[in-house]
């Protein structure tokens, strides 16, 4: 089963960067030629149910990045930096 964001294809994107697929190896091998027609990269993430783990790992990574960005902006603000910052 594909985790591809199908609405993105309908909006005119030709090929999304990555498609994550879960299922048996045999099912993946059978579906690979079709997936290759619309995805640049396709990876089998595991058997059915692996998609939940993949999505959770992604959410943890994104949450960590957002938290780090928030902390750095708060630190800069407390240091007296003003926004937007000039490159000069």
C-alpha positions as CSV (number, residue, x, y, z in Angstrom):
1,X,0.0,0.0,0.0
2,X,1.4,3.4,-1.0
3,X,1.6,6.4,1.3
4,X,1.8,8.8,-1.6
5,X,0.1,12.1,-1.4
6,X,-2.3,11.6,-4.3
7,X,-3.8,15.1,-4.1
8,X,-0.4,16.5,-5.0
9,X,-0.4,14.6,-8.3
10,X,-3.9,15.9,-9.1
11,X,-2.7,19.5,-8.6
12,X,-0.2,19.0,-11.4
13,X,3.0,17.8,-9.8
14,X,4.6,15.3,-12.2
15,X,6.6,13.2,-9.9
16,X,6.8,13.5,-6.1
17,X,10.3,13.1,-4.6
18,X,9.6,10.0,-2.5
19,X,6.9,7.3,-2.1
20,X,6.9,5.1,1.0
21,X,5.4,1.7,0.4
22,X,4.5,-1.0,2.9
23,X,3.6,-4.6,2.2
24,X,5.2,-7.9,1.3
25,X,8.3,-8.0,-0.8
26,X,6.4,-9.8,-3.6
27,X,3.7,-7.1,-3.6
28,X,6.3,-4.4,-3.7
29,X,8.2,-6.1,-6.6
30,X,4.9,-6.4,-8.5
31,X,3.9,-2.8,-7.9
32,X,7.4,-1.2,-8.5
33,X,7.0,-0.6,-12.2
34,X,3.8,1.3,-11.7
35,X,5.2,3.3,-8.8
36,X,8.3,4.2,-10.8
37,X,6.0,5.9,-13.3
38,X,5.0,8.6,-10.8
39,X,7.7,8.6,-8.1
40,X,11.4,9.5,-8.3
41,X,12.3,7.3,-5.3
42,X,10.3,4.4,-3.9
43,X,11.3,2.5,-0.8
44,X,9.6,-0.5,0.8
45,X,9.4,0.4,4.5
46,X,8.3,-3.1,5.7
47,X,5.3,-5.2,6.1
48,X,1.8,-3.9,6.6
49,X,1.9,-1.7,9.7
50,X,5.4,-0.4,9.0
51,X,3.8,2.8,7.7
52,X,2.7,3.8,11.2
53,X,6.3,3.5,12.5
54,X,7.6,5.4,9.5
55,X,5.2,8.3,10.0
56,X,6.0,8.4,13.8
57,X,9.8,8.6,13.1
58,X,9.1,11.4,10.7
59,X,7.0,13.3,13.2
60,X,9.6,12.9,15.9
61,X,12.3,14.3,13.6
62,X,10.2,17.2,12.5
63,X,9.1,18.0,16.1
64,X,12.8,18.1,17.1
65,X,13.6,20.5,14.3
66,X,10.8,22.8,15.2
67,X,11.7,22.7,18.9
68,X,15.4,23.5,18.1
69,X,14.3,26.4,15.8
70,X,12.0,27.8,18.5
71,X,14.8,27.6,21.1
72,X,17.3,29.4,18.8
73,X,14.8,32.2,18.1
74,X,14.0,32.6,21.8
75,X,17.7,32.7,22.5
76,X,18.4,35.3,19.8
77,X,15.5,37.5,21.1
78,X,16.8,37.4,24.6
79,X,20.2,38.4,23.3
80,X,18.6,41.5,21.9
81,X,18.7,40.6,18.2
82,X,16.1,42.3,16.1
83,X,14.2,40.9,13.0
84,X,14.7,40.9,10.1
85,X,18.4,40.7,10.4
86,X,20.5,42.5,7.9
87,X,23.2,40.6,6.0
88,X,25.6,43.5,6.4
